[in-house]
Amino acid sequence: MQTLFSERQLEDREMAVSEKILRSCVHCGFCTATCPTYLLEGDELDSPRGRIYLIKEMFERGKPASGEIVKHIDRCLSCLACMTTCPSGVHYMHLVDHARAHIEATYDRPLGDRAIRALLAGILPYPRRFAAALRLASILRPLAARLLPGWAREDAKDPSLFDRLAAMAALAPRAVAPGKESANRVFPAQGKRRGRVALLSGCVQSVLNPSINEATIRLLNRNGIEVVLAEGEGCCGALVHHMGRKNEALSFARANVEAWTKAAANGGLDAILITASGCGTTIKDYGFMLRDDPAYAEKAAEIARRTKDISEYLAELDLAAPERPSGMIVAYQAACSLQHGQQITDQPKRLLRGAGFRVRDIPEAHICCGSAGTYNIMQPFFARRLAARKLANIEKLGPDVIATGNIGCMMQLASGTNIPIVHLVELIDWANGGPPPLQIEAQRAR
């Protein structure tokens, strides 16, 4: 793609990176075949190619973002299926991240839009605030059930504040799985120690489903791996990063880099493990995000290098096969952040099969379920249709359980099906001697 940036514009290192990405696009349109919003609407501007043109025009002119550009960039899920499909290697992720930061800095959003974004950014990355918000939501649920459906519009492509609040209420769990409060920061290996890893506690997942990390720690400990929860680590920054709130995202990234660097210096770390794949995609990009920070560039690159999804790490261990394979049919939901963002496709399915489950691939597995961080709140019109499409494909398989590697997918799909949805590590832990996942126990008790 030909670009018309001035030399002065290209003195900005971030703009120079985006200009290089723009030039790598050859207009082929392969990306349109796998873009969820283009599949739903057939609108070129809601395809990666169309958004690339909009971003190019916005950057070349050096002007504030317009409402039309913002509308189509906001509709992008950042599922990154376009990057998997692209034959030219266009790094769309870095381009759209830059565009979102530019929008945040130059566009004056409507009051309702600003309010909901501030609410999400101020609550979701902080576990205590998020837990308190869920408790409040449970109290207000009856009122919301009476009022919001009458104000919300399910067919609104451009959602109002009420549409987004209704989507938030629909997604909020009616009950949160209880976690085991523990002051422990180190969980020693059982038997001979084979390795030492840090595990991201996370923010949203630690509140909504603490059993995921509990299962991870049990499984790793039983297999000789010491697990450390590093002092000072917190939200990975992905939630605010995708809102264009660059400074907040970098602040979270620096805190985590500092925490894991200290943990590595105090006993060594073989890897930093992530059980929420959306977080993993961002943390693996810390080296790029902090590349111009002289105090953190080198450390961030090292942290990114050591970061692994839990499925990556478990695939490297010699896990014992179960004595009694369950034979349960598992529909494996490949989270976009895992299959497209990190290019991890086979390891989760191999682990599940090795644990004695009968794994089924979901038709259209490459298409997003509509979760995408806070997308299912910010763009409920598109998110609901994508969830319905995904669940229709899952139900064709008649599975006993749905397994995935991302809490966002779990919450998105749980709102539309009675099939138990669990993290794949919970199933592997169960097969390896741990307790059955809570969702499966609940279904059996019905």
N, C-alpha and C positions, 0 to 999 in steps of 0.2 A: 504494500500500500504506500503510495506517495504521500509524504507529509510536507507541511509548509511552516515549520517552526523557525523562528529567528535564532540567530546565534546567542542572543541574550537569553532567550527562553531556555536554551539548552545548557546554559551555565548552571541552571538548577539541576542538581544530580537526580532528583526524583523525576523531574520532567524528562530528563535525558533517558532514563530507564523506560518510561512510558512511551516515548517517541520510538525507541528501538522495538518495543513490543508491537506498536501500531504498524511499523514497517514490515514486521514479519507476517502480517495477515495478507493472504493472497485472494481474498473475496470468494473462496471456493464454495462456501455455504454448507460444508459437511456438518458444521456445528448445529445447523437448524434442525437436523434430524433427531438430535438427542436433547434439545433444549426443552424443558418442561413447559415453560410459558408459551413458547412458539407452538408446541404441539396442541396446547389448549386453545389458543387464540388465532394462530396463523398470521400474526402481525409481525412484519419484518422488524419493527422497532422493539419488539419483545423477544428478539433472538440475539444471540451473542454478536453476530455480524452487525445487526442494526445498532446495538448498544455501542459497539466499537466505533461506528461512524459518529454517533452522538458524542462520545467521549472525545474523539479526535477533533470534532468541530469546537467543542467546549474548550479544550486545551489550546488549540491553535489560536483561537480568538483572544484567549487570556481574559475572558470575561466571567462574571458570576454565573453560576448555573441557572438555567431557566426552569420554570415549572414543568415544561414538557420533557426536558431531559431528566429531571428528578423523578418524574412519574415512572419512566421506563427503567431507570437504574434501580429504583426502589423495588420494582417487580422482579428483579433478578434474585434468584435464590442463593447464588454462589455455590450451586451444587457441583460445579466444575466438570460436568459431563462433557462440556464443549472442549475442555483441555484433553480429555481422554480421546475424543474423536478427531481433534485437529491434526492434520498431516503436516502442518508447518511449525508446530511447537509454539503457538501463540500463548504466552503466559497471561491468560485472561485474569487470573486471580490477582496478580499484582496491579494490573491495569484498573480493574474495577475497585480495588481497595483504594488506589490513589484517587479515583473519581469520587468515591464516597467521602474521602477526607476533604476534597475540594468543595463538594456540595455542603458539607457541614460548616465549612469556613465561609462560604459565600452566599448561601441561599437562606432566605428568611422563611422558615416553614410556618404554616398556619399554627395558631395557638394550640389546638387539640393535638396536632402532630407532635409539637414540641413537648407537650405535657406527657404524652404516653411514652415518648422516648426517654425523657428525663426520669420517669417512674421506673421503667425497665432498667435503665443504666444505674439508677440509685439503689435498686433492691436486688436484682438477680445475682450480681457478682458477689454478694455478701451473705453468707449462709444464715447468720443470725437474723438479719433483716428479712431475708426470704422466708425463713421459718415463721417469723412473727406475722408476715403478710399472709401466709397460708392459713394461720390460725384465725386471723381476722376475716379472711375470705370464707372460712367455714361458718362463721357467725352471720355474715352478710348474704350467704348463698340464697336463703329463702326470698330476701328482698330482690336480689338480682334476678332470680328466676321469674319473678312477677313483672319486673320493670324492663329489663334489658331486651327480652325477645320482642317487645312491642316497639322499641326504638331502633333496634338493629335491623339491617337489611342484608339478607343473605346474598342478594344479587348485586351488591355494590362493588364495582371494580375499584372505585376510589373510596376506600372505607373512611367513615367518620370515627370520632372518638368512641361513640357508643358501639359501633360495629366492632371495634378492637377490644373494648371492655367485655363485650359479649363473647368474643372468641377466647379471651383470657379466662372468663368464668367457665366456659365449656371445657377448656383444657385442664383447669385446676383439678387435681385429684381430690376425691371426697375423703380419702384417708391417706395419710403418709405412713409408709412402713417405718416402724420404730427402729432406731439405731442403738447400738450398744455404746453408751458413753464410756470413753476410756481415756486416761491420761497418758497412755503409752504412746511413745513416738518411735519405738523400735520393737519389732516383732521378730524374735529370733528363729532361726531355722531349726527344724526338728532333725535330729541326727547330725551327720556330717554336713557342714555348711558348704554348699556348692557355688554360692554367689550372694551378692548384696545389691539391692536395688532401692531406689526411691519410688514411691507411689504418689501420684498427684491425688490429693484429697478431693479437690474440685469444689465447686460452689453449688450449682443447681442440683447435680447428681447426689451430692452428699446429704442433701435435705430430702429430695424426692425418693431416693432409693439407696440408702446407705448399705443395704445388703450386697450390692455389687462389689464394693471395695472390701467388705467383710469376707465375701467368697474368694476374692482375689488373694487376700492375705492368707487365708486358710490353705488354699491350694498351693501357693508358693512356699509357705512354711513347711507343709508336708513333703514338698519336693526339694528340701534343703536350701531354700532361698530366704535369706534375711531381708526383711522389708522395713524401710525407714520412711516415716512421714516427716519431711524436713521442716524445721522451725522456720516460720516466716513465709512459706509458700501459700498461694491462694488462687484466686481466679486466674485463668490463663490469659484473659484479655480478649478472647474471641468475640464475646457478646458486644462489647463496646467498639471493638475494631471494625466489625461489620456495620456499625452505625456511623462510621466515619469519625468517631471520637478518638483521634489518633493519640493525643497526649495521655489520655486515660489508659489506652491499650498499652502504650509503651511503659507506663508506670507499673502496671501489673507485670509486664514482661521482665522489667528490671528486678522487681522484688523476687520473682521466681528464679531468675538467673542467679541472684545473690544467694538465695536459700539453698539451691542445689549445688552451687559451687562450694559453699561451706560444708555441706553434707559430704561431698566428694572428697574434700580435703581432710575430713574427720572420719576416716575408715574406708574410703574408696566407694565408688559406685560402678557397677557393671552396666547399668542402664537406668533411665528414668522412664517409668511405665505409666501409660495413660489408659484408662478404661472408658473414657468418653472420646470417641474418635474425632468429634468436632474440636475438642481441645487439642488433640494430637496434631491435627493439621496446622493449627496456629503455632504451637510450640516448636514444631519442626521448621517453622519459618522465622523463628526468633533471630537467627543469624542475619537474615535479610532485613528484618524490621529494625534491628539495632546496628546495622552495618556502619552507620555514620557516627555512632556514639563511641568516642575514643576510650571511655571507661568500661564499656560493656561489649564492644564488637567482638573481641576475641573470645570472651567468656560465653557470650550468647551463641556463637558459632559452635562452640564445644558442647553446650547444653543441647542444641538442636541435633548435633551428631549423635549424642547418647540417647536421645528420646526414641522410644519404641511403643507402638500399640501393644496392648497385652497379648493379642493374638500373634504378633511377630515374635515376641519373647517366648511365649509358651511353645511355639512351633520349633524353637531351638532346643527345648528341654526334652528329655526322654521320658515322657509321661507314660505310666503303666496303662495298659488296656484294661477296661473294666472286667471283673470276673463274670458279671451278668449283664451283657448289653441290653439296654432298655428296649430297643427296637422302636422307640417313639419316632413318629414322623415330624421332622423339624423343617419348617419353612424358614430359610435363612434370608433375612432382610439385610442386604448389603448397604450400609450407610454410605451416602455420597462422599462424606468426608473421609471414609476409609478407602472405597474403591476408586474414586476419582482424585480426591485430595492427596492420598498417600499411596495410591496404586497397590493397595493390598487387597487381593481378591481370593486367592486359593487357601491361605493359611487358616482362616476361620472355619471353612468347610472341612478341611482336612482334620482339624482338631475335633470338630463335632463328630465326624465319622469315626475317628480313632477312639472317641469316648463312647461309641456304641449306638449312636443315633443315626436314623435314616434321613439324610439331608436332601431336601428338594429345592431346586432353584426356582425362584419366583419369575414368572413371565414379565418381561419388561423390567428386569432387575436393575437396569441402568438408569431408570427414571426415578426422580426424587419422590419421596412420600409427602413432601410439603412442609416438613418441620423446619429445617434450615435455621436453627437458632431461635430467633424471635420472629421469623417470617410468618409462622402460623398465627401470630397475634397481629402483626403489622399488615399482612396481606391475606386476610381470612378467605376472601372470595376464591383466590387461586389455591390456597392451601387445602381447603375443604375438598375441592375437586380432585386434587392430586392424591389426597388420602383415600377418597372413595375409589379412585382408579387402582391404587396399590392394594387396597383390601379386597377388591373384586378379583384381582389376580391371585392373591394369597388364598382366598377361599376356594378357588378352582383346585387347589392341591389337597384340600381336606386335611390340613396338618393337625397334630395334637398340640403343637406349641410353635410360637414364632420366636426366633432368636435373632438378635442384632447386637451391634457393638457400640450403640450410641443411645444415650438417655433421651435425646430429642425424638428419635424414631419411636422409642417405646411409648412416650407420652402421646405422640401424634396418633399412632395406630390404636392405642388403648381406648381412645375416645369413640371408636367406631366398631369394635368387635368384642366378643366374649372369649375369643381364643387367648389363652395365656401368652403374654409377651415377656420374655426374660432376656437378660444379657447372656451372651454365649458363655462367659466365664462362670456364671451360676450353674449352667448345665454341666460344664466340664468339672467343676468342683463337686457337684452331686455325683457324677459318675466316678470320681476319684475318691469318694468316701465322705463327702460333705453332706449336709442336709438338703432335702429337696427345696427348690425355689419356692418362696412364699406364694407366688401366683399359682403355681401348680397345686400346692397344698390347699389353697383357697378353693380352687375349682373342684378338687376331690371332695371337699367338705360340703359342697352344695347338694 
